[in-house]
Amino acid sequence: MALQRPTDRKPLPKWMWWIAGLFLFAVVSFLIFLFINEGASRAKWDQFRAEWEAKGEVFEWAAFIPPPIPDVENLAMAPVMRDLKAIEVAQFRLIKGFKVSKQPGWADGKARDLTVLFPSLSKEEAAKTIAAAMDERAELLAQITSATRERTKYRFPLDYALGVRFDIKPVAGVRGLAALCLQRSRWFHSQGKIDQSFEDWITAAHISNALGTVPSQLGFMIHHGAFHHSIQSIWELLHSHQLNASQLKEAQAILADQNFIVRFLEQTRIERALVVHGLDQLILGNESVAQVWGTNSPLFNHYPKGWWYEDKRTFCDRQNRAYLYPNGVKAVDTLDIAHCKQIEMAIAQEIRADITARVLPKNISSNMAASSISSFAASALHAETHLRLLRLAFILEQYYQKHQQFPQSLARLTPELLETIPLDPVDQQALRYRPEPNGKGYVLYGVGTNVTDDGGTKTEDNEGDWVWPMPRTP
């Protein structure tokens, strides 16, 4: 018997049709909104980019990728620089009995005693342990020294096409080589081996310069850390008055082209290009947010494309306001720390407002990057100040070796040793100098981020003067 279709099916209630219609209307409206938002946001970004490119700014990440260098000329491609396992095993901190210990250092006018890093051993046992460890690392350090003299160009073997995601572990490993050279430099100095100590410092300086070529925020900070670490060794050498004229000139030459403020401004442009590159990959669907930024929230992977365009514009605008174009004027080799702090505070308020105003906040990358870069300007000024203090300390040492005392004022250095007295990068005034009454020591300093001359007084929070102390010679 054939089944008959029921003829008494009831129609859907009108309210269900209304709900279905409203839902469909909402979906279509949302899609239209996304389409319009993407178009409007892209148009604003294109206009913003065109305006800044007309001023000479570059947003393409490819423009900042270091050009290829033949392996035989590239320090980063020397076999000893690429053997990360050997570098890791040779780290000073891995010596048996080693324990991190905070010691007074050059900033306190004191030499550091490496033996105190082995608290479980007597001073004599620690000295023997260090000597044996240095002997074990002698061949590796000889290879490093040879490589830095034979290869004078730098390009680390990173996958630069990946942009923000390239693996920077090789760079961090090489930083360990510089630290090892500096540890042995200090050890040689404590043994009275001045020439060997200076040779290791020069090797570390070459490695530090190589680290300065890495186009990333982390590369900039590793370079800054390597330079700051190197100051202890060279301060001890200068204090001993045992460097000859040739060594002083060599040390000055290796630092001649360094400028941490110029490097910071360049790095800010590089970071801008990296962020634009990463967001472009998200817009094109080539990458996920987790791959680009390390954020695993699935919500971010479905953000409207228009929001990414807005994110690019917000990030670039913040970089321009804070660092690259303070008060609308292009920064070339200076940083106004007061302006930087003011804009950084304003940006922090913008971020808080953005986060509290939305369930899904816009400007994700801008907010993340702003929180990581805000202290970089002060770090750049700190490094540049000490770089200028160090250069001036070399000149003062030249004067001391000729006259057996330090000058009563920096004006005595011109024009024989200096064309002009170097400026404090914070306030653009001459670096401060105060000699000891007997001419056997001095204090040299910059004003620091509080932009106030505190008479060469430093503070633990680094808000006072940035001081290069030179105590009286015994």
C-alpha positions as a Markdown table, in Angstrom:
| # | Residue | x | y | z |
|---|---|---|---|---|
| 1 | Met | 0.0 | 0.0 | 0.0 |
| 2 | Ala | 1.5 | 3.3 | -1.0 |
| 3 | Leu | 2.2 | 5.9 | 1.7 |
| 4 | Gln | 0.4 | 9.2 | 1.4 |
| 5 | Arg | 2.0 | 12.5 | 2.2 |
| 6 | Pro | 0.4 | 14.4 | 5.0 |
| 7 | Thr | -1.5 | 17.4 | 3.8 |
| 8 | Asp | -2.0 | 19.0 | 7.1 |
| 9 | Arg | 1.6 | 20.4 | 7.7 |
| 10 | Lys | 1.4 | 23.6 | 9.6 |
| 11 | Pro | 3.3 | 26.6 | 8.3 |
| 12 | Leu | 6.1 | 28.1 | 10.5 |
| 13 | Pro | 5.1 | 30.8 | 12.9 |
| 14 | Lys | 5.6 | 34.3 | 11.7 |
| 15 | Trp | 7.9 | 35.1 | 14.6 |
| 16 | Met | 10.3 | 32.4 | 13.4 |
| 17 | Trp | 10.3 | 34.0 | 9.9 |
| 18 | Trp | 11.0 | 37.3 | 11.5 |
| 19 | Ile | 14.0 | 35.9 | 13.5 |
| 20 | Ala | 15.4 | 34.2 | 10.3 |
| 21 | Gly | 15.0 | 37.4 | 8.4 |
| 22 | Leu | 16.7 | 39.5 | 11.1 |
| 23 | Phe | 19.5 | 37.0 | 11.3 |
| 24 | Leu | 20.0 | 37.0 | 7.5 |
| 25 | Phe | 19.8 | 40.8 | 7.5 |
| 26 | Ala | 22.5 | 41.0 | 10.3 |
| 27 | Val | 24.8 | 38.6 | 8.4 |
| 28 | Val | 24.5 | 40.5 | 5.2 |
| 29 | Ser | 24.9 | 43.9 | 7.0 |
| 30 | Phe | 28.0 | 42.6 | 8.8 |
| 31 | Leu | 29.5 | 41.4 | 5.5 |
| 32 | Ile | 28.8 | 44.7 | 3.9 |
| 33 | Phe | 30.3 | 46.5 | 6.9 |
| 34 | Leu | 33.5 | 44.4 | 6.6 |
| 35 | Phe | 33.7 | 45.1 | 2.9 |
| 36 | Ile | 33.2 | 48.9 | 3.4 |
| 37 | Asn | 35.6 | 48.9 | 6.4 |
| 38 | Glu | 38.3 | 47.0 | 4.6 |
| 39 | Gly | 38.1 | 49.4 | 1.6 |
| 40 | Ala | 38.0 | 52.5 | 3.7 |
| 41 | Ser | 40.9 | 51.3 | 6.0 |
| 42 | Arg | 43.0 | 50.2 | 3.0 |
| 43 | Ala | 42.4 | 53.6 | 1.4 |
| 44 | Lys | 43.6 | 55.4 | 4.6 |
| 45 | Trp | 46.6 | 53.2 | 4.8 |
| 46 | Asp | 47.6 | 53.7 | 1.2 |
| 47 | Gln | 47.2 | 57.5 | 1.7 |
| 48 | Phe | 49.2 | 57.4 | 4.9 |
| 49 | Arg | 52.0 | 55.3 | 3.3 |
| 50 | Ala | 52.1 | 57.5 | 0.2 |
| 51 | Glu | 52.5 | 60.7 | 2.3 |
| 52 | Trp | 55.4 | 59.3 | 4.2 |
| 53 | Glu | 57.1 | 57.7 | 1.3 |
| 54 | Ala | 57.1 | 61.1 | -0.4 |
| 55 | Lys | 59.2 | 62.2 | 2.6 |
| 56 | Gly | 61.7 | 59.5 | 1.9 |
| 57 | Glu | 60.4 | 56.9 | 4.4 |
| 58 | Val | 60.6 | 53.2 | 3.5 |
| 59 | Phe | 58.0 | 50.6 | 4.5 |
| 60 | Glu | 59.2 | 47.5 | 2.5 |
| 61 | Trp | 60.9 | 44.9 | 4.7 |
| 62 | Ala | 63.0 | 43.7 | 1.7 |
| 63 | Ala | 64.8 | 47.1 | 1.7 |
| 64 | Phe | 66.3 | 46.4 | 5.1 |
| 65 | Ile | 67.6 | 42.9 | 4.5 |
| 66 | Pro | 71.4 | 43.0 | 4.5 |
| 67 | Pro | 72.9 | 42.4 | 1.1 |
| 68 | Pro | 74.7 | 39.1 | 0.5 |
| 69 | Ile | 78.4 | 38.8 | 1.5 |
| 70 | Pro | 80.9 | 36.2 | 0.2 |
| 71 | Asp | 81.3 | 33.6 | 3.0 |
| 72 | Val | 85.1 | 34.1 | 3.0 |
| 73 | Glu | 84.6 | 37.7 | 4.0 |
| 74 | Asn | 81.7 | 37.2 | 6.4 |
| 75 | Leu | 82.7 | 36.9 | 10.1 |
| 76 | Ala | 79.3 | 35.3 | 10.8 |
| 77 | Met | 80.1 | 32.5 | 8.4 |
| 78 | Ala | 83.4 | 31.6 | 10.0 |
| 79 | Pro | 83.2 | 27.9 | 11.2 |
| 80 | Val | 83.9 | 28.9 | 14.8 |
| 81 | Met | 81.0 | 31.4 | 14.7 |
| 82 | Arg | 78.6 | 28.7 | 13.4 |
| 83 | Asp | 79.5 | 26.0 | 15.9 |
| 84 | Leu | 76.8 | 26.9 | 18.4 |
| 85 | Lys | 77.3 | 23.7 | 20.4 |
| 86 | Ala | 80.9 | 24.4 | 21.0 |
| 87 | Ile | 80.1 | 28.0 | 21.9 |
| 88 | Glu | 77.5 | 26.9 | 24.4 |
| 89 | Val | 79.8 | 24.3 | 26.0 |
| 90 | Ala | 82.5 | 26.9 | 26.4 |
| 91 | Gln | 80.4 | 29.5 | 28.3 |
| 92 | Phe | 82.2 | 30.8 | 31.4 |
| 93 | Arg | 79.1 | 30.2 | 33.5 |
| 94 | Leu | 79.4 | 26.4 | 32.9 |
| 95 | Ile | 82.7 | 26.1 | 34.7 |
| 96 | Lys | 82.3 | 23.9 | 37.8 |
| 97 | Gly | 81.7 | 26.0 | 40.9 |
| 98 | Phe | 80.6 | 29.1 | 39.1 |
| 99 | Lys | 77.8 | 31.1 | 40.7 |
| 100 | Val | 76.5 | 34.5 | 39.6 |
| 101 | Ser | 77.5 | 37.2 | 42.0 |
| 102 | Lys | 76.8 | 40.9 | 41.9 |
| 103 | Gln | 80.0 | 42.8 | 42.3 |
| 104 | Pro | 80.9 | 46.5 | 42.2 |
| 105 | Gly | 82.2 | 47.3 | 38.8 |
| 106 | Trp | 83.6 | 50.2 | 36.7 |
| 107 | Ala | 80.5 | 52.3 | 37.4 |
| 108 | Asp | 81.6 | 52.2 | 41.1 |
| 109 | Gly | 85.2 | 52.8 | 40.2 |
| 110 | Lys | 86.2 | 49.2 | 41.1 |
| 111 | Ala | 87.9 | 46.3 | 39.2 |
| 112 | Arg | 86.1 | 43.0 | 39.4 |
| 113 | Asp | 87.7 | 39.9 | 40.9 |
| 114 | Leu | 86.7 | 36.8 | 38.9 |
| 115 | Thr | 87.6 | 34.5 | 41.7 |
| 116 | Val | 84.6 | 35.7 | 43.7 |
| 117 | Leu | 82.4 | 34.0 | 41.1 |
| 118 | Phe | 83.4 | 30.7 | 42.7 |
| 119 | Pro | 82.2 | 31.1 | 46.3 |
| 120 | Ser | 82.6 | 27.4 | 47.2 |
| 121 | Leu | 86.4 | 27.6 | 46.4 |
| 122 | Ser | 89.2 | 29.4 | 48.1 |
| 123 | Lys | 90.7 | 32.3 | 46.2 |
| 124 | Glu | 93.7 | 30.2 | 45.3 |
| 125 | Glu | 91.5 | 27.2 | 44.1 |
| 126 | Ala | 89.3 | 29.6 | 42.2 |
| 127 | Ala | 92.3 | 31.1 | 40.4 |
| 128 | Lys | 93.6 | 27.6 | 39.4 |
| 129 | Thr | 90.1 | 26.7 | 38.2 |
| 130 | Ile | 89.8 | 29.8 | 36.0 |
| 131 | Ala | 93.3 | 29.3 | 34.7 |
| 132 | Ala | 92.6 | 25.7 | 33.7 |
| 133 | Ala | 89.3 | 26.7 | 32.1 |
| 134 | Met | 91.0 | 29.4 | 30.1 |
| 135 | Asp | 93.6 | 26.9 | 28.9 |
| 136 | Glu | 90.8 | 24.5 | 27.8 |
| 137 | Arg | 89.3 | 27.3 | 25.8 |
| 138 | Ala | 92.5 | 28.7 | 24.3 |
| 139 | Glu | 92.1 | 27.0 | 20.9 |
| 140 | Leu | 88.5 | 28.1 | 20.5 |
| 141 | Leu | 89.5 | 31.7 | 21.5 |
| 142 | Ala | 92.4 | 31.6 | 19.1 |
| 143 | Gln | 90.1 | 30.7 | 16.2 |
| 144 | Ile | 87.7 | 33.5 | 17.2 |
| 145 | Thr | 90.6 | 36.0 | 17.2 |
| 146 | Ser | 91.8 | 34.8 | 13.9 |
| 147 | Ala | 88.4 | 35.0 | 12.3 |
| 148 | Thr | 87.7 | 38.6 | 13.5 |
| 149 | Arg | 91.0 | 39.7 | 12.0 |
| 150 | Glu | 90.5 | 37.9 | 8.6 |
| 151 | Arg | 86.8 | 38.7 | 8.1 |
| 152 | Thr | 85.7 | 42.3 | 8.5 |
| 153 | Lys | 82.1 | 42.1 | 7.1 |
| 154 | Tyr | 79.1 | 40.8 | 8.9 |
| 155 | Arg | 75.8 | 39.1 | 7.8 |
| 156 | Phe | 74.3 | 36.5 | 10.0 |
| 157 | Pro | 72.8 | 33.4 | 8.3 |
| 158 | Leu | 69.2 | 34.1 | 9.2 |
| 159 | Asp | 66.1 | 33.4 | 7.0 |
| 160 | Tyr | 65.4 | 37.1 | 6.5 |
| 161 | Ala | 62.5 | 36.5 | 4.2 |
| 162 | Leu | 60.5 | 35.3 | 7.2 |
| 163 | Gly | 60.6 | 38.8 | 8.7 |
| 164 | Val | 59.5 | 38.9 | 12.3 |
| 165 | Arg | 59.8 | 35.1 | 12.7 |
| 166 | Phe | 63.4 | 34.6 | 11.7 |
| 167 | Asp | 65.4 | 32.5 | 14.3 |
| 168 | Ile | 67.8 | 34.7 | 16.2 |
| 169 | Lys | 69.4 | 32.0 | 18.3 |
| 170 | Pro | 72.7 | 32.1 | 16.3 |
| 171 | Val | 73.0 | 35.8 | 17.2 |
| 172 | Ala | 72.4 | 35.1 | 20.9 |
| 173 | Gly | 75.0 | 32.3 | 20.7 |
| 174 | Val | 77.6 | 34.6 | 19.2 |
| 175 | Arg | 76.9 | 37.0 | 22.0 |
| 176 | Gly | 78.3 | 34.3 | 24.3 |
| 177 | Leu | 81.6 | 34.4 | 22.4 |
| 178 | Ala | 82.0 | 38.1 | 23.1 |
| 179 | Ala | 81.3 | 37.4 | 26.8 |
| 180 | Leu | 83.9 | 34.7 | 26.9 |
| 181 | Cys | 86.6 | 37.0 | 25.3 |
| 182 | Leu | 85.8 | 39.6 | 27.8 |
| 183 | Gln | 86.1 | 37.2 | 30.7 |
| 184 | Arg | 89.5 | 36.1 | 29.5 |
| 185 | Ser | 90.5 | 39.8 | 28.9 |
| 186 | Arg | 89.8 | 40.5 | 32.6 |
| 187 | Trp | 91.6 | 37.4 | 33.6 |
| 188 | Phe | 94.7 | 38.3 | 31.6 |
| 189 | His | 94.6 | 41.8 | 33.1 |
| 190 | Ser | 94.6 | 40.4 | 36.6 |
| 191 | Gln | 97.7 | 38.4 | 35.7 |
| 192 | Gly | 99.5 | 41.5 | 34.4 |
| 193 | Lys | 99.2 | 40.3 | 30.7 |
| 194 | Ile | 98.1 | 43.6 | 29.3 |
| 195 | Asp | 98.7 | 42.9 | 25.6 |
| 196 | Gln | 96.8 | 39.7 | 25.7 |
| 197 | Ser | 94.0 | 41.4 | 27.7 |
| 198 | Phe | 93.7 | 44.2 | 25.1 |
| 199 | Glu | 93.8 | 41.6 | 22.2 |
| 200 | Asp | 90.8 | 39.8 | 23.7 |
| 201 | Trp | 88.9 | 43.1 | 24.2 |
| 202 | Ile | 89.5 | 44.0 | 20.5 |
| 203 | Thr | 88.1 | 40.6 | 19.5 |
| 204 | Ala | 85.0 | 41.1 | 21.6 |
| 205 | Ala | 84.6 | 44.6 | 20.1 |
| 206 | His | 84.6 | 43.1 | 16.6 |
| 207 | Ile | 82.0 | 40.6 | 17.6 |
| 208 | Ser | 79.9 | 43.4 | 19.2 |
| 209 | Asn | 80.1 | 45.4 | 16.0 |
| 210 | Ala | 78.8 | 42.3 | 14.1 |
| 211 | Leu | 75.9 | 41.9 | 16.5 |
| 212 | Gly | 75.0 | 45.6 | 15.7 |
| 213 | Thr | 74.2 | 44.6 | 12.1 |
| 214 | Val | 71.2 | 42.3 | 12.9 |
| 215 | Pro | 68.0 | 44.0 | 11.8 |
| 216 | Ser | 65.7 | 43.3 | 14.8 |
| 217 | Gln | 64.9 | 44.8 | 18.2 |
| 218 | Leu | 66.5 | 41.8 | 19.9 |
| 219 | Gly | 69.6 | 42.3 | 17.8 |
| 220 | Phe | 69.8 | 45.9 | 19.0 |
| 221 | Met | 69.5 | 44.9 | 22.6 |
| 222 | Ile | 72.1 | 42.1 | 22.3 |
| 223 | His | 74.5 | 44.6 | 20.7 |
| 224 | His | 73.8 | 47.1 | 23.5 |
| 225 | Gly | 74.4 | 44.4 | 26.2 |
| 226 | Ala | 77.6 | 43.3 | 24.5 |
| 227 | Phe | 79.0 | 46.8 | 24.4 |
| 228 | His | 78.0 | 47.6 | 28.0 |
| 229 | His | 79.7 | 44.3 | 29.2 |
| 230 | Ser | 82.9 | 45.3 | 27.3 |
| 231 | Ile | 83.2 | 48.6 | 29.2 |
| 232 | Gln | 84.4 | 46.7 | 32.4 |
| 233 | Ser | 87.4 | 45.3 | 30.6 |
| 234 | Ile | 88.5 | 48.4 | 28.8 |
| 235 | Trp | 87.9 | 50.6 | 32.0 |
| 236 | Glu | 90.3 | 48.3 | 33.9 |
| 237 | Leu | 92.9 | 48.6 | 31.1 |
| 238 | Leu | 92.7 | 52.4 | 31.0 |
| 239 | His | 92.9 | 52.7 | 34.8 |
| 240 | Ser | 96.2 | 50.7 | 34.7 |
| 241 | His | 97.8 | 53.3 | 32.3 |
| 242 | Gln | 99.5 | 50.4 | 30.5 |
| 243 | Leu | 98.0 | 50.7 | 27.0 |
| 244 | Asn | 100.5 | 52.1 | 24.5 |
| 245 | Ala | 99.7 | 54.8 | 21.9 |
| 246 | Ser | 99.2 | 52.2 | 19.1 |
| 247 | Gln | 96.6 | 50.3 | 21.2 |
| 248 | Leu | 94.8 | 53.5 | 22.1 |
| 249 | Lys | 94.5 | 54.4 | 18.5 |
| 250 | Glu | 93.3 | 50.9 | 17.5 |
| 251 | Ala | 90.6 | 51.0 | 20.2 |
| 252 | Gln | 89.4 | 54.4 | 19.0 |
| 253 | Ala | 89.3 | 53.2 | 15.5 |
| 254 | Ile | 87.1 | 50.2 | 16.2 |
| 255 | Leu | 84.6 | 52.4 | 17.9 |
| 256 | Ala | 84.8 | 55.3 | 15.4 |
| 257 | Asp | 81.7 | 54.3 | 13.3 |
| 258 | Gln | 79.5 | 53.4 | 16.2 |
| 259 | Asn | 76.4 | 55.5 | 17.1 |
| 260 | Phe | 73.7 | 54.0 | 19.2 |
| 261 | Ile | 71.2 | 56.8 | 18.5 |
| 262 | Val | 71.5 | 56.5 | 14.7 |
| 263 | Arg | 71.3 | 52.7 | 15.2 |
| 264 | Phe | 68.2 | 53.1 | 17.3 |
| 265 | Leu | 66.5 | 55.3 | 14.7 |
| 266 | Glu | 67.4 | 52.9 | 12.0 |
| 267 | Gln | 66.2 | 50.0 | 14.1 |
| 268 | Thr | 62.9 | 51.8 | 14.6 |
| 269 | Arg | 62.4 | 52.0 | 10.9 |
| 270 | Ile | 63.3 | 48.3 | 10.5 |
| 271 | Glu | 60.8 | 47.4 | 13.2 |
| 272 | Arg | 58.2 | 49.4 | 11.4 |
| 273 | Ala | 58.9 | 47.5 | 8.2 |
| 274 | Leu | 58.8 | 44.2 | 10.0 |
| 275 | Val | 55.4 | 45.0 | 11.5 |
| 276 | Val | 54.0 | 46.1 | 8.1 |
| 277 | His | 55.4 | 42.9 | 6.6 |
| 278 | Gly | 53.8 | 40.7 | 9.2 |
| 279 | Leu | 50.4 | 42.4 | 9.0 |
| 280 | Asp | 50.6 | 42.1 | 5.2 |
| 281 | Gln | 51.0 | 38.4 | 5.5 |
| 282 | Leu | 48.0 | 38.2 | 7.7 |
| 283 | Ile | 45.9 | 40.2 | 5.3 |
| 284 | Leu | 47.0 | 38.0 | 2.4 |
| 285 | Gly | 46.2 | 34.9 | 4.5 |
| 286 | Asn | 49.7 | 33.6 | 4.2 |
| 287 | Glu | 50.3 | 33.3 | 7.9 |
| 288 | Ser | 48.4 | 33.0 | 11.1 |
| 289 | Val | 48.7 | 35.4 | 14.0 |
| 290 | Ala | 50.4 | 32.6 | 16.0 |
| 291 | Gln | 53.1 | 32.4 | 13.4 |
| 292 | Val | 53.6 | 36.2 | 13.1 |
| 293 | Trp | 53.2 | 37.3 | 16.7 |
| 294 | Gly | 53.1 | 34.2 | 18.8 |
| 295 | Thr | 49.5 | 34.8 | 19.9 |
| 296 | Asn | 47.5 | 31.6 | 19.8 |
| 297 | Ser | 44.0 | 33.0 | 20.3 |
| 298 | Pro | 41.8 | 31.7 | 17.5 |
| 299 | Leu | 39.8 | 35.0 | 17.6 |
| 300 | Phe | 42.7 | 37.0 | 16.3 |
| 301 | Asn | 43.0 | 34.7 | 13.2 |
| 302 | His | 39.5 | 35.8 | 12.1 |
| 303 | Tyr | 40.0 | 39.6 | 12.6 |
| 304 | Pro | 38.5 | 41.8 | 9.8 |
| 305 | Lys | 41.2 | 42.7 | 7.3 |
| 306 | Gly | 40.3 | 46.3 | 7.7 |
| 307 | Trp | 41.4 | 46.2 | 11.3 |
| 308 | Trp | 44.9 | 45.0 | 10.2 |
| 309 | Tyr | 45.1 | 48.0 | 7.9 |
| 310 | Glu | 44.2 | 50.3 | 10.8 |
| 311 | Asp | 46.8 | 48.5 | 12.9 |
| 312 | Lys | 49.6 | 49.2 | 10.4 |
| 313 | Arg | 48.7 | 52.9 | 10.3 |
| 314 | Thr | 48.4 | 53.2 | 14.1 |
| 315 | Phe | 51.8 | 51.5 | 14.7 |
| 316 | Cys | 53.6 | 53.6 | 12.1 |
| 317 | Asp | 52.0 | 56.8 | 13.4 |
| 318 | Arg | 53.2 | 56.0 | 16.9 |
| 319 | Gln | 56.7 | 55.4 | 15.9 |
| 320 | Asn | 56.8 | 58.6 | 13.9 |
| 321 | Arg | 55.4 | 60.7 | 16.8 |
| 322 | Ala | 57.6 | 59.2 | 19.5 |
| 323 | Tyr | 61.0 | 58.8 | 17.8 |
| 324 | Leu | 61.3 | 59.4 | 14.1 |
| 325 | Tyr | 59.6 | 62.7 | 13.7 |
| 326 | Pro | 59.3 | 64.3 | 17.2 |
| 327 | Asn | 57.2 | 67.5 | 16.9 |
| 328 | Gly | 57.0 | 66.9 | 13.2 |
| 329 | Val | 60.8 | 67.3 | 12.6 |
| 330 | Lys | 62.8 | 64.3 | 11.3 |
| 331 | Ala | 65.3 | 63.0 | 13.9 |
| 332 | Val | 68.7 | 62.4 | 12.4 |
| 333 | Asp | 71.2 | 61.7 | 15.2 |
| 334 | Thr | 69.4 | 63.0 | 18.4 |
| 335 | Leu | 66.7 | 61.8 | 20.8 |
| 336 | Asp | 64.7 | 64.2 | 22.9 |
| 337 | Ile | 64.1 | 61.9 | 26.0 |
| 338 | Ala | 61.5 | 64.2 | 27.5 |
| 339 | His | 59.5 | 64.2 | 24.3 |
| 340 | Cys | 59.9 | 60.4 | 24.0 |
| 341 | Lys | 58.6 | 59.9 | 27.6 |
| 342 | Gln | 55.7 | 62.2 | 27.0 |
| 343 | Ile | 54.6 | 60.5 | 23.8 |
| 344 | Glu | 55.2 | 57.0 | 25.3 |
| 345 | Met | 52.8 | 58.0 | 28.2 |
| 346 | Ala | 50.2 | 59.2 | 25.7 |
| 347 | Ile | 50.5 | 55.9 | 23.7 |
| 348 | Ala | 50.2 | 53.9 | 26.9 |
| 349 | Gln | 46.9 | 55.8 | 27.6 |
| 350 | Glu | 45.7 | 55.0 | 24.1 |
| 351 | Ile | 46.4 | 51.3 | 24.6 |
| 352 | Arg | 44.5 | 51.2 | 27.9 |
| 353 | Ala | 41.6 | 53.0 | 26.3 |
| 354 | Asp | 41.6 | 50.6 | 23.3 |
| 355 | Ile | 41.7 | 47.5 | 25.5 |
| 356 | Thr | 38.9 | 48.6 | 27.9 |
| 357 | Ala | 36.6 | 50.0 | 25.1 |
| 358 | Arg | 36.3 | 46.8 | 23.1 |
| 359 | Val | 35.8 | 43.1 | 23.6 |
| 360 | Leu | 38.1 | 42.5 | 20.6 |
| 361 | Pro | 40.6 | 45.4 | 20.7 |
| 362 | Lys | 42.0 | 46.8 | 17.5 |
| 363 | Asn | 45.7 | 47.6 | 17.1 |
| 364 | Ile | 46.9 | 44.3 | 18.5 |
| 365 | Ser | 50.4 | 44.5 | 17.0 |
| 366 | Ser | 50.7 | 48.2 | 17.7 |
| 367 | Asn | 49.9 | 47.6 | 21.4 |
| 368 | Met | 52.2 | 44.6 | 21.7 |
| 369 | Ala | 55.1 | 46.4 | 20.0 |
| 370 | Ala | 54.6 | 49.6 | 22.0 |
| 371 | Ser | 55.0 | 47.8 | 25.3 |
| 372 | Ser | 58.3 | 46.3 | 24.2 |
| 373 | Ile | 60.0 | 49.3 | 22.5 |
| 374 | Ser | 59.1 | 52.0 | 25.1 |
| 375 | Ser | 62.4 | 51.6 | 27.0 |
| 376 | Phe | 64.6 | 51.4 | 23.9 |
| 377 | Ala | 65.1 | 55.1 | 23.5 |
| 378 | Ala | 66.5 | 55.4 | 27.0 |
| 379 | Ser | 68.7 | 52.4 | 26.4 |
| 380 | Ala | 70.0 | 54.0 | 23.2 |
| 381 | Leu | 70.8 | 57.2 | 24.9 |
| 382 | His | 72.5 | 55.3 | 27.8 |
| 383 | Ala | 74.7 | 53.3 | 25.4 |
| 384 | Glu | 75.5 | 56.4 | 23.3 |
| 385 | Thr | 76.5 | 58.4 | 26.3 |
| 386 | His | 78.9 | 55.8 | 27.6 |
| 387 | Leu | 80.3 | 55.3 | 24.1 |
| 388 | Arg | 81.1 | 59.0 | 24.0 |
| 389 | Leu | 82.5 | 58.9 | 27.5 |
| 390 | Leu | 84.7 | 56.0 | 26.5 |
| 391 | Arg | 86.0 | 57.7 | 23.4 |
| 392 | Leu | 86.8 | 60.8 | 25.5 |
| 393 | Ala | 88.5 | 58.5 | 28.1 |
| 394 | Phe | 90.9 | 57.3 | 25.4 |
| 395 | Ile | 91.8 | 60.9 | 24.6 |
| 396 | Leu | 92.3 | 61.7 | 28.3 |
| 397 | Glu | 94.6 | 58.7 | 28.6 |
| 398 | Gln | 96.6 | 60.0 | 25.6 |
| 399 | Tyr | 97.0 | 63.3 | 27.4 |
| 400 | Tyr | 98.0 | 61.6 | 30.6 |
| 401 | Gln | 100.7 | 59.5 | 29.0 |
| 402 | Lys | 102.2 | 62.7 | 27.5 |
| 403 | His | 101.9 | 64.9 | 30.6 |
| 404 | Gln | 101.7 | 62.4 | 33.5 |
| 405 | Gln | 98.5 | 64.1 | 34.7 |
| 406 | Phe | 95.0 | 64.7 | 33.5 |
| 407 | Pro | 94.0 | 68.2 | 32.1 |
| 408 | Gln | 92.4 | 70.8 | 34.3 |
| 409 | Ser | 89.7 | 71.1 | 31.7 |
| 410 | Leu | 88.6 | 69.5 | 28.5 |
| 411 | Ala | 89.6 | 72.6 | 26.6 |
| 412 | Arg | 93.2 | 71.5 | 27.1 |
| 413 | Leu | 92.5 | 68.6 | 24.7 |
| 414 | Thr | 91.8 | 70.9 | 21.7 |
| 415 | Pro | 93.0 | 71.2 | 19.0 |
| 416 | Glu | 95.9 | 68.8 | 19.5 |
| 417 | Leu | 93.9 | 65.7 | 20.5 |
| 418 | Leu | 90.3 | 66.8 | 19.8 |
| 419 | Glu | 88.7 | 69.0 | 17.2 |
| 420 | Thr | 85.7 | 69.7 | 19.4 |
| 421 | Ile | 84.6 | 68.6 | 22.8 |
| 422 | Pro | 82.0 | 65.8 | 22.4 |
| 423 | Leu | 78.4 | 66.6 | 23.4 |
| 424 | Asp | 76.2 | 64.9 | 25.9 |
| 425 | Pro | 73.5 | 63.2 | 23.7 |
| 426 | Val | 70.8 | 63.9 | 26.3 |
| 427 | Asp | 71.0 | 67.7 | 26.6 |
| 428 | Gln | 73.5 | 68.6 | 23.7 |
| 429 | Gln | 75.9 | 70.3 | 26.1 |
| 430 | Ala | 79.6 | 69.4 | 26.5 |
| 431 | Leu | 80.2 | 66.2 | 28.5 |
| 432 | Arg | 80.9 | 67.1 | 32.1 |
| 433 | Tyr | 84.4 | 66.7 | 33.4 |
| 434 | Arg | 85.9 | 67.2 | 36.9 |
| 435 | Pro | 89.6 | 66.4 | 37.5 |
| 436 | Glu | 91.1 | 65.4 | 40.9 |
| 437 | Pro | 93.1 | 68.2 | 42.5 |
| 438 | Asn | 96.4 | 66.3 | 42.0 |
| 439 | Gly | 95.7 | 65.6 | 38.3 |
| 440 | Lys | 95.8 | 61.9 | 38.8 |
| 441 | Gly | 92.1 | 61.1 | 38.4 |
| 442 | Tyr | 88.8 | 62.5 | 37.2 |
| 443 | Val | 85.1 | 62.0 | 37.0 |
| 444 | Leu | 83.5 | 62.2 | 33.6 |
| 445 | Tyr | 79.7 | 62.0 | 33.1 |
| 446 | Gly | 76.5 | 62.8 | 31.2 |
| 447 | Val | 73.3 | 64.1 | 32.8 |
| 448 | Gly | 71.2 | 61.0 | 32.3 |
| 449 | Thr | 67.4 | 60.8 | 31.6 |
| 450 | Asn | 66.5 | 63.3 | 34.3 |
| 451 | Val | 68.3 | 65.9 | 32.2 |
| 452 | Thr | 69.7 | 67.4 | 35.3 |
| 453 | Asp | 73.4 | 67.9 | 36.2 |
| 454 | Asp | 73.7 | 66.1 | 39.6 |
| 455 | Gly | 77.4 | 66.8 | 39.8 |
| 456 | Gly | 78.4 | 63.3 | 38.8 |
| 457 | Thr | 76.1 | 61.5 | 41.2 |
| 458 | Lys | 74.6 | 58.3 | 40.0 |
| 459 | Thr | 71.6 | 56.4 | 41.5 |
| 460 | Glu | 70.7 | 52.7 | 41.7 |
| 461 | Asp | 67.6 | 53.3 | 39.5 |
| 462 | Asn | 69.8 | 54.9 | 36.8 |
| 463 | Glu | 67.9 | 58.2 | 37.0 |
| 464 | Gly | 70.9 | 60.2 | 38.1 |
| 465 | Asp | 74.0 | 61.1 | 36.1 |
| 466 | Trp | 75.6 | 58.5 | 33.8 |
| 467 | Val | 79.2 | 58.4 | 35.2 |
| 468 | Trp | 82.5 | 57.3 | 33.9 |
| 469 | Pro | 84.6 | 57.3 | 37.1 |
| 470 | Met | 88.3 | 57.4 | 37.1 |
| 471 | Pro | 89.7 | 57.1 | 40.7 |
| 472 | Arg | 93.1 | 58.3 | 41.8 |
| 473 | Thr | 95.9 | 56.2 | 40.6 |
| 474 | Pro | 97.6 | 54.4 | 43.5 |
